[in-house]
């Protein structure tokens, strides 16, 4: 399965990270855009680890929010 993965160089907060991924190019691009956008909303006065934590919390909150909206939409379609 490792042969299906490629290495992606991710630049975040002035640092470079090599990430292995099996995602297609379009999905990878969108994931990186979302991550960079969320990361850029954190204060650059904070340390890198704090910024990563805040970014993770922000993305998790978005997932919970969207999960609730999806559940509400499904309830609406069920009657």
Secondary structure, DSSP 8 states (H G I E B T S, - for coil): -GGG-EEEEEEETTEEEEEEE-S-HHHHHHHHHHHHHHHHTS-TTS-HHHHHHHHHHHHHHHHHHHHHHHHHHHHHHH-
